[in-house]
Amino acid sequence: MGHAFHQLYYRIAWATHARDPHIHRSFRAALLDLVHEEAIRRGGQPLRHNAMPDHVHLLVRLPPTVLVSEFIGQVKGAVAFRTNRELKPKFKLVWQEGYGVLTLRKDELPRVGRYIDN
């Protein structure tokens, strides 16, 4: 894909199992580091990410060679596995099945980035 032009931006959100508030402040920053690392490991360019007690937001740029559903499934799985193994939260972190994903235009990135930050 050396000569293909692409600007593929995705806003992705996924929740904890049963929307339980298991993302605690004590490990939230470390969890976000894992989200960042795993997104890069799977070919993404993370632009913004944040977490609430019961869900995670990720704004990412993906190349056209990366399948969105595989990317999200792999990131979710790796983050849960590493969080439970490395961060050892009080409650086992398990994600709810599924996710939400929206495509974005480049000019929407600042507004969506502010939303994710806040």
Rosetta constraint file for C-alpha pairs under 8 A:
AtomPair CA 6 CA 63 HARMONIC 7.16 0.50
AtomPair CA 6 CA 64 HARMONIC 7.30 0.50
AtomPair CA 7 CA 61 HARMONIC 7.27 0.50
AtomPair CA 7 CA 62 HARMONIC 7.98 0.50
AtomPair CA 7 CA 63 HARMONIC 7.87 0.50
AtomPair CA 7 CA 106 HARMONIC 7.36 0.50
AtomPair CA 8 CA 61 HARMONIC 5.56 0.50
AtomPair CA 8 CA 62 HARMONIC 5.70 0.50
AtomPair CA 8 CA 63 HARMONIC 6.71 0.50
AtomPair CA 8 CA 64 HARMONIC 7.40 0.50
AtomPair CA 8 CA 103 HARMONIC 7.34 0.50
AtomPair CA 8 CA 104 HARMONIC 7.49 0.50
AtomPair CA 8 CA 105 HARMONIC 7.98 0.50
AtomPair CA 9 CA 59 HARMONIC 7.21 0.50
AtomPair CA 9 CA 60 HARMONIC 5.76 0.50
AtomPair CA 9 CA 61 HARMONIC 4.48 0.50
AtomPair CA 9 CA 62 HARMONIC 6.53 0.50
AtomPair CA 9 CA 103 HARMONIC 5.74 0.50
AtomPair CA 9 CA 104 HARMONIC 5.31 0.50
AtomPair CA 9 CA 105 HARMONIC 6.92 0.50
AtomPair CA 9 CA 106 HARMONIC 7.26 0.50
AtomPair CA 10 CA 58 HARMONIC 7.97 0.50
AtomPair CA 10 CA 59 HARMONIC 5.75 0.50
AtomPair CA 10 CA 60 HARMONIC 5.43 0.50
AtomPair CA 10 CA 61 HARMONIC 6.31 0.50
AtomPair CA 10 CA 62 HARMONIC 7.67 0.50
AtomPair CA 10 CA 101 HARMONIC 6.48 0.50
AtomPair CA 10 CA 102 HARMONIC 5.57 0.50
AtomPair CA 10 CA 103 HARMONIC 4.62 0.50
AtomPair CA 10 CA 104 HARMONIC 5.95 0.50
AtomPair CA 11 CA 57 HARMONIC 7.24 0.50
AtomPair CA 11 CA 58 HARMONIC 5.88 0.50
AtomPair CA 11 CA 59 HARMONIC 4.58 0.50
AtomPair CA 11 CA 60 HARMONIC 6.64 0.50
AtomPair CA 11 CA 101 HARMONIC 5.55 0.50
AtomPair CA 11 CA 102 HARMONIC 5.19 0.50
AtomPair CA 11 CA 103 HARMONIC 6.38 0.50
AtomPair CA 11 CA 104 HARMONIC 7.20 0.50
AtomPair CA 12 CA 57 HARMONIC 5.76 0.50
AtomPair CA 12 CA 58 HARMONIC 5.10 0.50
AtomPair CA 12 CA 59 HARMONIC 6.29 0.50
AtomPair CA 12 CA 60 HARMONIC 7.94 0.50
AtomPair CA 12 CA 99 HARMONIC 7.11 0.50
AtomPair CA 12 CA 100 HARMONIC 5.60 0.50
AtomPair CA 12 CA 101 HARMONIC 4.44 0.50
AtomPair CA 12 CA 102 HARMONIC 6.62 0.50
AtomPair CA 13 CA 55 HARMONIC 6.92 0.50
AtomPair CA 13 CA 56 HARMONIC 5.48 0.50
AtomPair CA 13 CA 57 HARMONIC 4.53 0.50
AtomPair CA 13 CA 58 HARMONIC 6.31 0.50
AtomPair CA 13 CA 99 HARMONIC 5.83 0.50
AtomPair CA 13 CA 100 HARMONIC 5.18 0.50
AtomPair CA 13 CA 101 HARMONIC 6.55 0.50
AtomPair CA 14 CA 55 HARMONIC 5.57 0.50
AtomPair CA 14 CA 56 HARMONIC 5.54 0.50
AtomPair CA 14 CA 57 HARMONIC 6.97 0.50
AtomPair CA 14 CA 95 HARMONIC 7.37 0.50
AtomPair CA 14 CA 96 HARMONIC 7.26 0.50
AtomPair CA 14 CA 98 HARMONIC 7.01 0.50
AtomPair CA 14 CA 99 HARMONIC 4.62 0.50
AtomPair CA 14 CA 100 HARMONIC 6.36 0.50
AtomPair CA 15 CA 19 HARMONIC 5.88 0.50
AtomPair CA 15 CA 54 HARMONIC 5.69 0.50
AtomPair CA 15 CA 55 HARMONIC 4.01 0.50
AtomPair CA 15 CA 56 HARMONIC 6.34 0.50
AtomPair CA 15 CA 95 HARMONIC 5.84 0.50
AtomPair CA 15 CA 96 HARMONIC 5.52 0.50
AtomPair CA 15 CA 99 HARMONIC 7.35 0.50
AtomPair CA 16 CA 20 HARMONIC 5.91 0.50
AtomPair CA 16 CA 21 HARMONIC 7.32 0.50
AtomPair CA 16 CA 22 HARMONIC 7.13 0.50
AtomPair CA 16 CA 54 HARMONIC 5.29 0.50
AtomPair CA 16 CA 55 HARMONIC 5.79 0.50
AtomPair CA 16 CA 93 HARMONIC 7.19 0.50
AtomPair CA 16 CA 94 HARMONIC 5.89 0.50
AtomPair CA 16 CA 95 HARMONIC 4.24 0.50
AtomPair CA 16 CA 96 HARMONIC 5.12 0.50
AtomPair CA 17 CA 94 HARMONIC 5.52 0.50
AtomPair CA 17 CA 95 HARMONIC 4.71 0.50
AtomPair CA 17 CA 96 HARMONIC 3.96 0.50
AtomPair CA 17 CA 97 HARMONIC 7.54 0.50
AtomPair CA 18 CA 96 HARMONIC 6.39 0.50
AtomPair CA 19 CA 54 HARMONIC 5.15 0.50
AtomPair CA 19 CA 55 HARMONIC 7.29 0.50
AtomPair CA 19 CA 96 HARMONIC 7.36 0.50
AtomPair CA 20 CA 53 HARMONIC 7.72 0.50
AtomPair CA 20 CA 54 HARMONIC 5.66 0.50
AtomPair CA 21 CA 53 HARMONIC 4.47 0.50
AtomPair CA 21 CA 54 HARMONIC 4.44 0.50
AtomPair CA 22 CA 53 HARMONIC 5.88 0.50
AtomPair CA 22 CA 54 HARMONIC 6.27 0.50
AtomPair CA 22 CA 91 HARMONIC 6.50 0.50
AtomPair CA 22 CA 93 HARMONIC 6.67 0.50
AtomPair CA 23 CA 27 HARMONIC 7.31 0.50
AtomPair CA 23 CA 28 HARMONIC 6.20 0.50
AtomPair CA 23 CA 51 HARMONIC 7.52 0.50
AtomPair CA 23 CA 52 HARMONIC 6.85 0.50
AtomPair CA 23 CA 53 HARMONIC 4.46 0.50
AtomPair CA 23 CA 54 HARMONIC 6.19 0.50
AtomPair CA 23 CA 55 HARMONIC 7.77 0.50
AtomPair CA 23 CA 93 HARMONIC 7.80 0.50
AtomPair CA 24 CA 28 HARMONIC 5.89 0.50
AtomPair CA 24 CA 53 HARMONIC 6.11 0.50
AtomPair CA 25 CA 29 HARMONIC 7.56 0.50
AtomPair CA 25 CA 53 HARMONIC 7.99 0.50
AtomPair CA 27 CA 31 HARMONIC 6.12 0.50
AtomPair CA 27 CA 87 HARMONIC 6.94 0.50
AtomPair CA 27 CA 89 HARMONIC 7.47 0.50
AtomPair CA 28 CA 32 HARMONIC 6.23 0.50
AtomPair CA 28 CA 51 HARMONIC 7.01 0.50
AtomPair CA 29 CA 33 HARMONIC 6.34 0.50
AtomPair CA 30 CA 34 HARMONIC 6.42 0.50
AtomPair CA 30 CA 87 HARMONIC 7.69 0.50
AtomPair CA 31 CA 35 HARMONIC 6.34 0.50
AtomPair CA 31 CA 79 HARMONIC 7.31 0.50
AtomPair CA 31 CA 83 HARMONIC 6.48 0.50
AtomPair CA 32 CA 36 HARMONIC 6.21 0.50
AtomPair CA 32 CA 49 HARMONIC 6.88 0.50
AtomPair CA 32 CA 50 HARMONIC 6.61 0.50
AtomPair CA 32 CA 51 HARMONIC 7.25 0.50
AtomPair CA 33 CA 37 HARMONIC 6.17 0.50
AtomPair CA 34 CA 38 HARMONIC 5.96 0.50
AtomPair CA 34 CA 79 HARMONIC 5.94 0.50
AtomPair CA 34 CA 82 HARMONIC 7.57 0.50
AtomPair CA 34 CA 83 HARMONIC 7.74 0.50
AtomPair CA 35 CA 39 HARMONIC 6.03 0.50
AtomPair CA 35 CA 49 HARMONIC 7.76 0.50
AtomPair CA 35 CA 75 HARMONIC 6.93 0.50
AtomPair CA 35 CA 79 HARMONIC 6.08 0.50
AtomPair CA 36 CA 40 HARMONIC 6.38 0.50
AtomPair CA 36 CA 46 HARMONIC 6.26 0.50
AtomPair CA 36 CA 49 HARMONIC 7.62 0.50
AtomPair CA 37 CA 41 HARMONIC 6.11 0.50
AtomPair CA 38 CA 42 HARMONIC 6.25 0.50
AtomPair CA 38 CA 75 HARMONIC 5.63 0.50
AtomPair CA 38 CA 78 HARMONIC 6.87 0.50
AtomPair CA 38 CA 79 HARMONIC 7.02 0.50
AtomPair CA 39 CA 43 HARMONIC 6.58 0.50
AtomPair CA 39 CA 44 HARMONIC 5.08 0.50
AtomPair CA 39 CA 45 HARMONIC 6.88 0.50
AtomPair CA 39 CA 46 HARMONIC 6.44 0.50
AtomPair CA 39 CA 71 HARMONIC 7.76 0.50
AtomPair CA 39 CA 75 HARMONIC 6.13 0.50
AtomPair CA 40 CA 44 HARMONIC 4.81 0.50
AtomPair CA 40 CA 45 HARMONIC 5.86 0.50
AtomPair CA 40 CA 46 HARMONIC 6.95 0.50
AtomPair CA 42 CA 71 HARMONIC 6.47 0.50
AtomPair CA 42 CA 74 HARMONIC 7.76 0.50
AtomPair CA 42 CA 75 HARMONIC 7.56 0.50
AtomPair CA 43 CA 62 HARMONIC 6.82 0.50
AtomPair CA 43 CA 63 HARMONIC 7.39 0.50
AtomPair CA 43 CA 66 HARMONIC 6.96 0.50
AtomPair CA 44 CA 60 HARMONIC 6.29 0.50
AtomPair CA 44 CA 61 HARMONIC 5.86 0.50
AtomPair CA 44 CA 62 HARMONIC 4.92 0.50
AtomPair CA 44 CA 63 HARMONIC 7.28 0.50
AtomPair CA 45 CA 60 HARMONIC 5.49 0.50
AtomPair CA 45 CA 61 HARMONIC 5.02 0.50
AtomPair CA 45 CA 62 HARMONIC 6.38 0.50
AtomPair CA 46 CA 58 HARMONIC 7.15 0.50
AtomPair CA 46 CA 59 HARMONIC 6.08 0.50
AtomPair CA 46 CA 60 HARMONIC 4.30 0.50
AtomPair CA 46 CA 61 HARMONIC 6.36 0.50
AtomPair CA 47 CA 58 HARMONIC 7.75 0.50
AtomPair CA 47 CA 59 HARMONIC 5.44 0.50
AtomPair CA 47 CA 60 HARMONIC 5.31 0.50
AtomPair CA 47 CA 61 HARMONIC 7.16 0.50
AtomPair CA 47 CA 113 HARMONIC 7.97 0.50
AtomPair CA 48 CA 57 HARMONIC 7.99 0.50
AtomPair CA 48 CA 58 HARMONIC 5.94 0.50
AtomPair CA 48 CA 59 HARMONIC 4.99 0.50
AtomPair CA 48 CA 60 HARMONIC 7.03 0.50
AtomPair CA 48 CA 113 HARMONIC 6.21 0.50
AtomPair CA 48 CA 116 HARMONIC 7.06 0.50
AtomPair CA 48 CA 117 HARMONIC 7.53 0.50
AtomPair CA 49 CA 56 HARMONIC 7.41 0.50
AtomPair CA 49 CA 57 HARMONIC 5.33 0.50
AtomPair CA 49 CA 58 HARMONIC 4.38 0.50
AtomPair CA 49 CA 59 HARMONIC 6.08 0.50
AtomPair CA 49 CA 116 HARMONIC 6.63 0.50
AtomPair CA 49 CA 117 HARMONIC 7.41 0.50
AtomPair CA 50 CA 56 HARMONIC 5.92 0.50
AtomPair CA 50 CA 57 HARMONIC 5.27 0.50
AtomPair CA 50 CA 58 HARMONIC 6.78 0.50
AtomPair CA 50 CA 116 HARMONIC 6.14 0.50
AtomPair CA 50 CA 117 HARMONIC 6.39 0.50
AtomPair CA 51 CA 55 HARMONIC 5.79 0.50
AtomPair CA 51 CA 56 HARMONIC 4.28 0.50
AtomPair CA 51 CA 57 HARMONIC 6.07 0.50
AtomPair CA 52 CA 56 HARMONIC 6.27 0.50
AtomPair CA 57 CA 116 HARMONIC 6.54 0.50
AtomPair CA 58 CA 116 HARMONIC 7.93 0.50
AtomPair CA 59 CA 113 HARMONIC 7.40 0.50
AtomPair CA 62 CA 66 HARMONIC 6.49 0.50
AtomPair CA 66 CA 70 HARMONIC 7.74 0.50
AtomPair CA 66 CA 71 HARMONIC 6.82 0.50
AtomPair CA 67 CA 71 HARMONIC 6.08 0.50
AtomPair CA 68 CA 72 HARMONIC 6.17 0.50
AtomPair CA 69 CA 73 HARMONIC 6.13 0.50
AtomPair CA 70 CA 74 HARMONIC 5.98 0.50
AtomPair CA 71 CA 75 HARMONIC 6.10 0.50
AtomPair CA 72 CA 76 HARMONIC 6.00 0.50
AtomPair CA 73 CA 77 HARMONIC 6.06 0.50
AtomPair CA 74 CA 78 HARMONIC 5.98 0.50
AtomPair CA 75 CA 79 HARMONIC 5.95 0.50
AtomPair CA 76 CA 80 HARMONIC 6.19 0.50
AtomPair CA 76 CA 95 HARMONIC 7.35 0.50
AtomPair CA 77 CA 81 HARMONIC 6.10 0.50
AtomPair CA 78 CA 82 HARMONIC 5.95 0.50
AtomPair CA 79 CA 83 HARMONIC 5.82 0.50
AtomPair CA 80 CA 84 HARMONIC 6.14 0.50
AtomPair CA 80 CA 93 HARMONIC 5.85 0.50
AtomPair CA 80 CA 94 HARMONIC 6.35 0.50
AtomPair CA 80 CA 95 HARMONIC 7.33 0.50
AtomPair CA 81 CA 85 HARMONIC 6.11 0.50
AtomPair CA 82 CA 86 HARMONIC 5.47 0.50
AtomPair CA 82 CA 87 HARMONIC 7.32 0.50
AtomPair CA 83 CA 87 HARMONIC 4.96 0.50
AtomPair CA 83 CA 88 HARMONIC 6.43 0.50
AtomPair CA 83 CA 89 HARMONIC 7.32 0.50
AtomPair CA 83 CA 93 HARMONIC 7.17 0.50
AtomPair CA 84 CA 88 HARMONIC 4.82 0.50
AtomPair CA 84 CA 89 HARMONIC 6.30 0.50
AtomPair CA 84 CA 92 HARMONIC 6.12 0.50
AtomPair CA 84 CA 93 HARMONIC 6.30 0.50
AtomPair CA 88 CA 92 HARMONIC 7.74 0.50
AtomPair CA 89 CA 93 HARMONIC 7.34 0.50
AtomPair CA 104 CA 108 HARMONIC 6.29 0.50
AtomPair CA 104 CA 109 HARMONIC 7.23 0.50
AtomPair CA 105 CA 109 HARMONIC 7.12 0.50
AtomPair CA 108 CA 112 HARMONIC 6.22 0.50
AtomPair CA 109 CA 113 HARMONIC 5.73 0.50
AtomPair CA 110 CA 114 HARMONIC 6.22 0.50
AtomPair CA 111 CA 115 HARMONIC 6.39 0.50
AtomPair CA 112 CA 116 HARMONIC 6.23 0.50
AtomPair CA 113 CA 117 HARMONIC 6.13 0.50
AtomPair CA 114 CA 118 HARMONIC 6.22 0.50
